[in-house]
Amino acid sequence: MASGLSRRRVGNASTTSDGNPTTFSSASPNGATSPLPVSGHAGTALEGGSKIAFDPRDLDTEGETSKMPKLTLMEEVLLLGLNDRQGYLSFWNDNISYTLRGCIILELALRRRIAMTKDSSRRPYPLPDRIIEVIDDRQTGETLLDEALKMIKSSEPMGVGSWIDLMSGETWNVMKIGYQLKQVRERLAKGLVDKGVLRTEKKNFLLFDMATHPVADTRTKEEVVTRVLTLLSTRTSSIPPNALLKEGTQYRHLRAVSLVCAAYAASVLENALTRLNYDAREAAFGRCDDILAEFCVWPFGSAREGGGGGGTRRREGLSGGTSVDSVQELVKEVRKEQGDAEDLCLEIVAAVMEVYSRMDSLL
């Protein structure tokens, strides 16, 4: 019976036909060789044994990990919504939970785990109604993403809109209530604690105690806020490097778009824009409207070509020439990252953006 442990290959070692191990030859300083016995069974990894225990999935994602940002989109949106000192979200924010489920779908698509089903008959249907499928079931290392990926793979085919609804618990079908992802905000906060970005404290709210998560690493949150501010307030048509993740990150321009649009839909964008004056803040919201309008259609950037602009709220007179030029530059850079004009993974991103554009908070 094969062992559950994987065997590490040892150079120049082989086994004879009767199953006995061969020996190494070791050269001595005077040129003579002496045989070194090779153990036929495993020792420990510390002893240099020939068997080691490892998870093959870690090796599969080793190259991918270097291209991924430190924080997921869900975590960045949560950070924008958290009060730095008090460590909890606004009790009156009804949009963030739904938006975070959309971020889970976005993150899986950006990691190329899910894609639209390749079927030419899908085109007449709205983007959120087009069926999605799992194309890579390798684990991501993020618990929420892996849980969602497993559900999508094992369930009946559904579209982006249906999946966001089900994961949010917005269904009257009792047979599908099990698809709801519970305690998403708390699980994300605990994940940020593990990453050293937040810390856990207990606060007394008159009748009960509640765990709160104040910001421990202010530099990480400031970096997220800076990226959002820079993208939405730049006065040039080119995209400043400060608005993007580090060089080498996969889909860094599209991730910047996803972050500001998700923050907008979750009603936490204003937290990042508080340091701007009123006019600059309204102009930033107007630019975010323009960005969402260009990326909630497929192909990206076809809103001005007659593809429609979703249901976003328009701020007339605020999206001037510079804003339009910078948004078009953003579309151009995302198309470069996209490569294939019919990328089925990124079509899911457009579908989630359309769901966001039709949320009550933006209409």
N, C-alpha and C positions, 0 to 999 in steps of 0.2 A: 504493500500500500504506500502511495506517495506521501511523503511528509508534508505537513502544513507549512513548514519553513522553507524559504527559498535558499538555494545553495549558492554561495559566492564562488565564482570561478577562481581557481588558483593556477597561476601560470606554470607551464612545464610539468604539470601533474597529470597523470592519467591512471587508469585502472586496467589491470590485466584481465584476460578472459575469465579467469577463475574467481574474479571479484576482489583479489588482493590489491591493495594500493601499491603503486610504484614509489620510488624514492627520488628526491632531488639530488643533484650533485652540487657540492659547494667547493669553490676553488680556495685553496690555502695559499698563503703568501709565497711558498716555494713552487707553486704551479701544480701541485698534486691536488687531486680531487678526493673528497670524502663524501660518502652517502649520508643524506639527512632523511630520517624517516618522516613520512607524512601520516598524520593521524587519519584513520578511516572513519572516525565519528567526529561530530561537531563539539567544539569547546564553546566558550562564551565569546562574545564579540571582543571583550577586553583581552582575552587570552589569544586572540588572533585565530579563533576557530574557523572552520570552513563553512559554517552555517550561521546566518544572521536572520533576524526577524525584521521585516519592514513591510510597509503598506505599498503595494505597487502603484496605487493611485497617486501617491506623493510624487513618484517619479514621472507620472504622466503629465502632471500639472506644473512641474518644476520650471520649465521654460515660460509657461504662461504667467506664472506668479510675478515675474520681473516686469511684465507689461501692465499689471493691474495696479491701481492706486491703493494707497493705504486704507482709505475709507470707501465704503460702498455709497451709492447714491442715497440709499435709505438713511444711512448714518449721517451724511452731510445735511440732508433736509432736517433730520431730527435736531442736529446741532444748531441749525439756524433758528429753530423754534424754541430751544431751551433758554431759560433765563440763566445767565452765567452764575450768579450767586445763589439764587433760590433753588435752581436745579430741577424745575418742572415746567411742563408746557402750560399754555393758557387753558383754563378750564372751559373757555367759550369757543375753542377752535374745533369745529365739527368736521373740518375738511382734511386734516392731516392724516387721519387713519386710512381713509380711502386712497389718498394720494400715495401713501407709503406702499400700499399693495400694488399700485401702478409702477412704483419704483422697482419693486421686486421683478416684475415682468421686464422692465427696461434693463435692469442689470443682467438678467439671464440672456437677453437678446444681445447686449453689448459684449458679453462673454461668449457669444456664439454657441449657446446651449439649446436655444429654441429658434424656430423660424416659421414663416408662413408656409403652409402646405403648397407645394408647387402644383398648381392646378389653374389652367387658363380660365376656367369658368368662374374663378373667384372675383374677377375684376368688376363685374356689375354690383357686387355687394359693398356696403360701406366698410371702411378699414377695420373698425372694431368687431365686425361680424365675420371676418375672414378667419378660417380655421388655422390654428397653430399646432405645431408638433415639436417633439424633442428630437434634435439631431445629434446630440452629444450628451450622454447621461453620466459623464464623469463628474464626481463631486467637486464642488468649488471650494470647500473648506469653510463656507459661511452657512451656519445652521439653517437660517430662514430660506436661503436660496436653494439649498439641497432639499429641504422639505417641500418647497413649491415645485421643484423640478420632478421629484418623485410623484407628486400628485398629478402633474400634467401628463407624465408618461403613462400612468396606470389608469387614467380616466378616459371617458369618451371624448371624442374630438370637440373642442369648443373654440370660440373666438376670444380675442383679448378682452372685450367688454364683459363677456360672461365670466371670465376668470377673475377679473378685478372685483366684480360684484360678489362672486362666490367666496373669494378669500376675505372679503370685507363682511361677510355674513348677511348681505342684502339679497335674500331669497325667501320665497314663501314655500319652496319645495323642501319638505322635511327630510327627504332622501338625500339632499345635497348639503345639509347643514354641516356635515362633517368636513367639508372643504374649507371652512372658515379657519384662517390663521389667527390664533388667539394671542393676546398680550404682546403684540408686535412691538409697540413702543417700549415696553419694559424690557423685552428681550434685546432690542437694539441698544438700549441704554446700558444694559449689563455687558453687552459686547464691547461698547466703548469704554467701559470700566476696565475690561480685560486688556484693551489696547492702550490703557493709560491716559485716555483723553478725558474721562470723567472720573469722579469718585462717588462713593455711596455714603449718604448721611441719612439720619432719621429726623423727621420734623413732626412736631405735634400740631395737629389741626383741631384744636378744641376737644373733640370727642374721640379722635383716633390718631394713631401714629402712621406716617406714610414715609416710605423710602423715597428720598430725592437724590438727584445726581448732578451736583454742581460741576462746573468745568474745572478740571485739574490742569489740563494743558492748554493754556490760553493761546499759545502760538499756533496750535493746530486749528482752533476755531477762527482765529484772526486770518489765517491763510485762506480758509473757505470764504469768509466774508469779503476779503480783498478780491478774490477771483470774481465773485458776483458783482461787486461794486465796479470793478474795472471794466467788465464786459458791458455793463449797462450804462456807464457814464463816460466812456471814452469819447473824445472829440475828434478822433481820426477814423478814417475808413478802414485802416488796417487793424488787425486784432492784436492788442498788446500781449506780450508773453506772460505778464502777471495775471491775465484772465484765464490762463490755461494751466493744466497740470504739467508736471515735469516732462521734459523731452523724452520720448521713447514710450510714453504711456499710450496704450491702444485707444484709438478714437478720442483723442484729447479734445478736439473741437466739438465733437458731438456730445461728449460728456459735459462740456461747459453749457451747451444748449439744454441738455436734459436737466441739469441742476437748476438753472434759473427758471425754467418752465415748471418743474416740479415744485420749487419753492413758491412760485406764483400761485399755482393751483392749491397748495397746502396753506395758503394765507400766512406764510412766514417770511415772505420776501421783504415785507416792510421792516422787519427786525434788522435786516442788513442795510437798509437804506435810511435809517434814522439819522445818520450823521450828515446827510445831504439836506440842503434847504428845500423849501416846499416846491419851488419850480423845478429844481434838479430831480427831486424825487418823483414828481409827476412825469417828467421827461423819461426817467428810467422805467417807470411802469409802461409808458407808451412804447418804448423800445422793446420791452419784454412782450408786449402785445404783438409787435411786428415779427419778432422772432418766432413766437408760437404760431402765428398765422402762416409763416413760411415752412414750418416743420411739422404741421399737423396734416399735411397733404403728401401724397406720393405720386411721382418722385418729389424729393425735397425741392423747395423753391418754385414749385409750379403754381403757387397761389396767384401770382401776378399774371400768369399765362392763362387764367380762366379756370384753374382747378378749385377755386373757392378758398376761403380762409377760415373754415370752421365757425364756431360760434363765439369768438372772442369779443370782448368789449373793446370798442375803439375809442381812443382819446384824440379827437380831431385837433389838428393844428400842432400836435406835440411831436409827431414823428417827422421831422424835417429831413433835409437832404443828407446831412451827415449820418443820421440814424439809418436811413434807407441804404446808403452806401455801405455802412458797416455790416448791416444785416446781409446784404448781398455778398459781401466778402466772406462772411461766415458760411453762407450757403456754398460758396465756391470752395472753401477749405474742406467742408464736410464731404463734398462730392469727390475731392481728391482722396480723402481717407476711405471713402466708400469703394472706389475702384469699379466694381461691377455695378452697372446701372440697375440691375434687377436683383440686388442683394436681398434675399428673403428674410435675413435676420434683421436688417435695418428697416425693412417695411413694418416690422412690429413696433419699432420706435415711433414711426409716424402714426400708427394706430393708437398707441398710448397717448401721444400728444393730442390726437383728436378727442379722445375721452376727456382729457384735461380741459380742452377748449370748450367743452360742453357742460362742464360742472357749473352748478348754480353760483358758486363764488365768483365766477368770471363773466357771467351773463348779465 
